Amino acid sequence: MADPIVWGTLPKAQDDAQTITEAIAAAIAVHNDDPTAHMDTGQSIDVHRVNGMIDHPAGSVASDKLPQKRFVATVFESLTGWAPYKTGTGNYYLNFPGVVFQTGVTSGGLAMMLTGGDGFSNFDAAKDFFFKTTVRLLTNASQVAWWGLGADFLGDGYSGCGFKVLNGSLYAYYNDNTAVTTTAITGITFTDAHVYEIRYTAASHTFIFYVDGVQVASMTHTFGTPVDDSLFTFGIQSSASGAHNLYVADVVAELSVI
């Protein structure tokens, strides 16, 4: 009796010598090489991407999978290690979990705070970093307020970057040791609490600014040698009488060290 015909060895068609097995293998290869596979609504990668939380068994993430970077997080358990400063009617105080900066009722009142250098935690435009903080302002007029990394926004001849509010407008900024450059951000009610983020890629010299996870600005600048021995900066100064407060709830940063 003749051997049975193996269907996979048959050609696809009379005018196509490719076998069914070869055609299936080729289709699978194309699918595997397609970076957009399974991304339609309701498919596996789309569901994985849009889920608010990706659940895995407890203890399933090995510690060597964590980024090889410096990680800093605080809810201001104390101000030890910070360098606070005030002048005029300005003041600051802990209000766990956070800190409050007040200008007081007199025009020119200033309250601010920096971190001192610890030898390797400072603003460095030669290395990638991520910065996040939750901030709210009491009022939106007659003040300058800032939060970010490195130098304070008042401009003290050092380097840094961050967000600032000048009267009723919000800006992203960087200070390159010679001048402060800004770009306007619109649509944010900064008398409400928001999460402010900066993600910096050293290779492209690009700062990306986010509010509540949404990109609101980007800036690109090639620094010379950044000059600063501080990491975080927060502050507020009034330009008219009346109370002006800056509320800061937390700080998280991820800093490349090499």
N, C-alpha and C positions, 0 to 999 in steps of 0.2 A: 504494500500500500504506500502511496506517495506520502511524503512528509507534509504535515499541515502547514498552511501559509501563516506566518507570523505577521499580524497586521501592521506592527510598527515598522516592518522592513518594506512595506509597500510604498511606492511613490505617491505624493500628494495628488497628482493628476497626470493624465497622459502627456501633458506638455510641461511637466515640472518633475524633474528627476529627484528632487529632495524628498527623502523619506519622511513618513509621519513622525518617527522618533526624532529625526533631525530638526523638523519644523517645531516640535514641542520644545526641544532643548533651546532652540534659537529664541522662541517667544519668551521662555523663562529667563534667559540671559538678558533680553531687552528689558523685561520687567525689573529684574534685579538691579540693572544699571540706571533705572529711572528714579531720580531723586524726588520726584513728585508723586510716586506711587502711594496709594492708600491715604491720600490727603483730601479726597473729596469729603463733603459733609457726612458725618456719621461713620466714616471709615476709621481704621485703628489709629493711624498716626494723627489724624485730625482730632479724634477723641482724646488721645494722649496729650496733644498740644494745648487744647482748650480747657482741660480739666483744671479747676482751681487748685487741686492738690493731687500730686502723683503719689499713690500709696505703695509702699514696699514693706516687707516684713521688718519688724524692729530689729536693729542690729545688722541689717543687710548691707549697709554702706561701709566699706572698709576705710580706715583712716587715711590710707595712702591715696585715696581718690579725692581727698580734699585739696583745694588749691595750695600750691607751695608758695604762699604769700603771708604777709603779716596781716592779722585780723584784729581789729580794735572795735569794741562795742561798749557803750556806757549809757546809763539812764541817770547819770549824775548822782551816784550814791554819795559822793562828797565832792568838794572842790579842791581836795588835796592833789597836787601835781599840776593844777591849772594856775594861770597867772591872771587873775582878775584885776580890773582897774576901773576907777570911777572918778569923776570930777564934777564940780558944781553940785547940783542936786541929784546927780545920777546915783544909782544904787543897784545891787544885785543880791539875790538870795536863792537858796535851794528851796524848791517846792516839789518834793519827790512825787512822781518820777520825772524830774526836770529841773530847770533853772529859769528864773525870771530876771530880766534886765529892765531897769526903769530909768527914765531920764529925769524923773521928778517934774515939778511944775514950772521950773525956770528954763527959759530958752538957753540952749547950749549945754544942758545937762547931758552927761555922757556916762554910759556903762558898757564895758566890753570885757572880753576874756580871750586869752590865747593859751595854748599849751606850750610849755617849754620844751626844748630839744632834749631827747634822750640818747642821742648819738646816731639814730637811724630812722626815727619816725618824724619826718618833716616833708614839706612840699618838695617834690622832685620831679621836674618835667622830663627827666630822662627815663622815668619808669611809669608803667601803667598804674592806675589806681581807680578805685570806686569809692564814692562818698554818698552817704544818705543821712538826712536828718528831718525831723518833724518840727515845723515852725508855725507860729501864728503871731500876728501883730494886733495890738489893741486898736490902733487908728491907722489911717492911710494918708495922713497929710502932715506937713511941717516936720519932717524927720529924714534921717538917713539911717538905714539899718542894713546889716550884712551878715552873711553866714557862709562859710566855706573852708578852704584850706589855705595855709600859708599866711601871708601878710594880711593885716586888716585893710578894709577898703579905703580908709582915710588916706592911704598912700604914705608909707614910711620908708620908701626906698628899697622894699623887698618884694619877693615874688609870691604869687598866690592866685587863686581863682575862687569863684563862688557866685552866689546870688546877692543882689542888693535891691533895696527899695529906696527910691529917692522921691519923697513926697508921695504922689499917688501912682507912681510907675514902678514896675518890676523889671529888672535887668539881669542878664548873665554877664559876668565880667572875668577878665584875667588881668593881672598886674605883672608886668615883665621886668620889674626893677627900674624901668624908666618912665612908664606911663600906664594908666589904667584904660583898657579898651572894653566897651560895653556893647551889648546887643539887646534890644527891647524884647520883652515877653508880654504878651497880651492875654486877656481872658481869664486871669487868675484873681480871685478875691482873696487877698492875703490877710484880711482880717478873719478869715476862716483857716482852720488848720489844714496844712497840706504837707505831703511828703516830697522833699526836694532831693534830687540825685544829680551827681556828676559822674560820668564815666569817661576816663581819659585813656587814649591809646597813644603811647609815646612814639611808635613807629611812624604814624601819620600826623603827629602833633595835633590831634583833634580832641576837643572837649565836646561831649554831648550832654546837654542839660535836660532833665526830666522833671515834671511835676506830676505826682500821683501815677507814675509809670508811663506817662505820655511824653514823648519828645517835644520840647518847646523851643529849643535853640541849639545851634552848634557853632563852634568857633575853632579856627585853626591858626596856630601860631608857633613858629620855631623860636624857642627861647635860646638865649645865650646860656650862661651858667646861672641857674636859679640861685638866688641868695635868700635863704630863710632857714631859721632854726626852729620854726614852730610848725605844728601840724594843723590844728583846728583854729578857727577864728569866728567869734560872734560879737556883735555889738550894735548899739543904737545911740544916736545923738539927736536931740531935738533942735529945731530952728525957730521955734515959737513957744510961748508959754503954754502949759497944759500937759497932762500926763500922756506919756508915750511908752508903751511896754513892748518888749520882745520876749515871747515865750518859746523855749526850746525844750522838747520832750526827750530826745534821744539822739545819739550819733552812732553810726556804723561806718567803718571804713575797711577796705581791703587794699593792701599796699604791696606792690612788687618790691622785693628787696634785692634782686639781681637784674 
